[in-house]
Amino acid sequence: MDFQIDDSTRELCTLVRDMGQRLVTDDSLRELDARFGPGTEAGGGGDRSTARFHTRFWDELVRAGVPAALAPGSLGGAGLGVVGEALVMRELGRVLAPVPLSPAIRAASLLEAAGLIERATAVAEGRAIAAVGDGAAPEIDWAPIADVIVRTTPDGLRVTERHSVTVERTVPVDFSCAGLVSGAEGDPTTLPGAVLELDALRRRVHLAAYQWGVIEAALERTAAYASTRHQFGRPIGSFQAVAARLADASIDVDAVRLSTLRAAYELDACSGDPGATAHAAVASAHFWACDAGHRLAHTAVHVHGGVGLDRSEPAHRYFLAAKAGEFRLGGATRQLIDLGSVLAEHGDPWEYSA
């Protein structure tokens, strides 16, 4: 399997990384925390002025055409596929960027498939912010700041304008933007089952890719801290127990990287109709994102010691982000059950693969 990245994807990822490092700084995240973070659970968060939403970074992403580049080709996208989406989501995870890029990508594809081209184009170009709800679950990420809410159903989707529903803020473990949606919904639009299936798998790959970026950056920060923090006259990273734990963490990051890229590759290769191979790849990526994310989150805090729990330091944000990613993914056991079901029904989908 060839995981080489084409020039267009590489340039887009470089652009997003540069913008993220410049704009999504520890200071900017600290400002968001002060407005909507630990200790503000009873406060705002129900609109764009109070939600944990990095408006400046999002505006720059839109101005640079990042959501538009990841849109379907029929909407003017660059045709970078799920692999391109995953690599960009990784860059967002590295800086813990609180921006609604994943729902923008998913909503644009769903709306385009439903024939709602004008709405799809507005979302793809960033002129409208979308939130995408899965099934009948009342909590929807990014609902408090959305212009349009797209909710998938067993046979299609419902599209609702934000002003026609009520959104009650919720408080996820990482204090991200989410809310309970109630009230009138739009008329249902029927979509082919393969479209809905692909969207559900795409969401899982986006989550795994974001988790990849979170734990990759957490490991880099933890290794840097271990090389500068001294005890007994030596860097703590020189102690065998610490060095071994960081080495295990590096292996975990590689496992998430490879399994996520494999899952994204399989979704691109399935021609819009995911089969057993795609399902197995996504379940495998999810298992590693959950399992490795859990281990690495705790490694980062333990190696940092008391500093890892200090809200004035960035380490605690990576812990919260990794745990939130694990919860959103459904936990490692859930993914092993899904993978086992695929293997029991279809056998090993990669038995004869190169």
N, C-alpha and C positions, 0 to 999 in steps of 0.2 A: 504494500500500500504506500502510495506516494503522498507524503504530508508537506511537500514543498509548497511555499506560498508564492502566488503570482505577484508581480510588481504593484498592481493596483491595490491589492489587499495590504501589502507591506507598507505602502505609502499612507494608506488610510489609518492603519494601526499606529504608525509613527506620528501622524498628525494628532490622533486622539491622545496618545501618550504624552506628547509635548504639551498639549493644551491642559491635560489633566494635572501634570506636574506643576504647571504654572498657576492654575486657577484653584484646584481642589487641594489646598494646603491644609496642614494641621490647624493653622489659625482660622481658616475659613470654616472648617468643620467644628472647631471649638465655638465659633460664633453661632452656628446652627444648633449646637448642643445647648447653648445658653437660652435659645429661644424655644427649642423643641427637642429636649433630650432628657437625661436623667434629672429627676426632680421637678419636671414640668408636666407630669402625667395628667394633671387636672386642668392644664392650660388650653391653648389653642390647638392648631393643627388641622383645622377644618377648611382652610382655604390657602391660596398661594402665598399670602402674606405671613402666615404662621406655620405652614407645614415645613417639614424637614426636606426641603427641595432646593438644590443649588441652582438658582435661577440664572446666575451669570454663566456658569458652565454650560447649562442647557442652551441658553441663547447663542453662545459661541458655537456649540455643536450644530445647531440649526443653521447659523450663518455660514458655517463651513460646509454645509451640505451633507453631514454625516448620516442623519436619518434617511435623507433622499437617496444616498448612495446605496443603502442597504435595503431599499424598497424593491418590490418586484420589477423585473425588466419592463413590463408593460406600463409601469408608472414612471419610467425613466431611470430606474435603478441601474447600478453598475454590474449586476449579475454576479455578485461575489458569493452567493450561496450561503448555506448555514455555516460552513467553515469560516467565511468572512465575518459573519455575525458573531460566532463564538470568539474569534480572536479579538474583536472590538469589545465584546463584553468582558473578556479577560482584562483589558486595559482599564475598564471602568472599575472592576473589582480591585485592581491594584491600588487605586487611590480612594476606594470606598465612595465612589461618586454617586450621590443620591439624585439620579436623573431618570426619567421614564423612557429610556431608549428601547428596552425589550418590548413593552406594550405598543410602542410606536411601530416597530417592525411587524409584530403579530397582527395588530389591528389593520395596518395597511394591506397586508395579504388577505385577511379575512374579508374586509370590506370590498376589496377588488374582486375576490371570488364571488361575492354576493351581488356584484354588478353596481355597487354604490361607488362609482368611480370618483365623483366629486369629493365625497367624504374621504375616500382612501387617499386621494392626492393631497388634501389638506393635512391629513395626519402625516403622510410621508414627507411633506415639505416642512413640517413643524409649525404650520399655521394653526393647528389644533392639537391639543394634548389628548391622548386616548388612555383609557384604562380598560383592561381586559379581564373579565371574570370568568372563572372556569366552572361550568355546571351551575348548580343551584346554591353554591356557597355564598352567603351574604357578604362576607368580607372580600373586598377587592383592593389590591394594591393600586395606589395612585388615584383612587376615586376622588379624594377631597380636592384635587387640583385639576381634574379632567374636564375637558369640554364635551367629550362624548364617551359614553360607557358602552362597551361591546361585551355582551355576555353570551358565551357559547351554551348551546342546549344539545340534547342528544341527537337532534336531526338538523341543527342549523345554528342561528344566532339571533339575538335581539339587540338592536341598536337604540340607545336612548340618549337624549341630550341631558347634560348634567343638571340644568336648571329645572328639569321636570321630576327629579327624584330627591330624596332626602339622604344625606350622607352623615353618619355619626362617626367621628374619629375613633380609631382604635389605637392601641399602643403595642406594636410588635416588639420583640425582645431587642431589636437594634434601633428602635424608635423611628423606623422608616414610615413613609407616608402610606396610610391605608385607612379604610373606613367601611362601615356597615352600610350597605345600600338598600333602601326600601322605597316603595312608591310605584308609580306607573312606569311600565316598561314599553318599549316599542314593539311593533308587530313582528312576529317571528319570520325569518327568512330561511328557507331551506337550502342546505348546502350538502354536497356529496360527503359521504362518510370519510373518504380518504382525506379530504381537506381538513376536517375537524381532527382526524387522527394525527395528521402531520403537524397541525398547530399544537396539539397537546405534547407531542414529542419535541417540537422546537422549543416550547417553554422550558422543558426539562433540560435541554442542552444549554439554553441561555443561563439557567440557574447554575448548572455545573461549571460553565465557563466563568461566570462571575466568581464562583467559589474558588476556582483555580487561581484567579488573579488575587483574591483575598489572601489565600494561604501562601502563595508565592511571595507576595510583598511582606507578609507577616514573618516568614522565615528569613527574608533578607534583613529586616529590621532586627530580628532576634539575634541573628548571627553577628551583625554589627555591634549590638549591645554586648554580646558575650566576648567580643574581642577587645572591648574598651573597659568593661567593668572588672576591676581587680579585687581579688581576695587572697590573703596570704602571700601578697607580693606577685601574684600571677593573674593573667586574664582568666576569667572563669571558663572561657571556651577551651582552655588548654587542659581542663580536668576531663578525665576519660568519660565520666558519666554524662557530662554536658555535651561533649563532642559526639558521643554515640547517639544521644537523643537528637541532636541536630542532623546527624547523618541519616537517621531513620526518617526525619522530617523531609529531607531532600528527596528520598526515595518516594515518599508519599506524594510530594508535589509532582514528580515525574509520572506517577501512576494516574493522577488526576488529569494531567496534561495529555497523556497518550490516550486514555479512555475517552476523554471529552472530544478530542480531535477525531477519534475513530467513529464516535457516535455522529458527529457533525458530517463526516465523510459519507457515512451510510445513508443519512437523510438526503444528502445531495445526490447520491447514486440511485435512490429508489424511484426516481421519476415521478414523485408526488403520490406514490402508493406504497406506504411503508409495509414491509413484510416482517417475518420473524427475525431476520438479520438486523434490521434497524431497531426493532424492539429490544433485542438482546443487547445491542451495543449501547442503547440509551440506558437500560437498566444497569449495565456494568459501569457506565460513567457515573450514574447516580450513586451506586454503592460506594465507589471510591471517593466521590465528592463528600458524601456523608461521613464515611468512616475516617478518611484522612483528615477531613475538616475538623472533626471532633478531636482527633489526636493532636493536630497541629495547633489548634486554638489553645489547648491546655499546655502544650509545650511552650508556646510563646509566653503565656502568663507565668509559668513556673520558672523559666530561665530568667525572666525579668524580675522575679521576686515580688516584693511589695509594690514596686513601681508599676508592675503589670496591672494592678488594680486601681491605680491612682488616676482619677478622671482628668487630671491636668496633663497626663501623658497619652500619646496616641495608641499605646499597646492595647488598652481596654476596648477601643473601637474595633480592632481586628478580631478580638475574641467575640464580641457581640455579633459582628457581621458573619463570622464563621458559624456560630451557633444558629443564627437566624437562617443561614443558608441550609444548614443541616435540617432544621425544622421544616422549611419550605419544601425541601426535597422529599420529606416523608420519613427520614431515618434509614439507616443501612439495612435493617431487617426487612423493611418494606421492599427495598430494591432487590434483595436476594430472593424474596418470595416471587416477585415479578419475573426475575430471571429464571428461577426454577420452573415457573409455569411455562415459559417459552421453551425451555429445554425439554420439559416433559411432553409437550404437545408436538414440537417440531424437531426435536433432536438438536444436536450441536450445529448451529447455522454456519459455523466457520470451519467445520471438519475438513472440508476440501479447499479452503481458501488459501491463497498464497501469502 
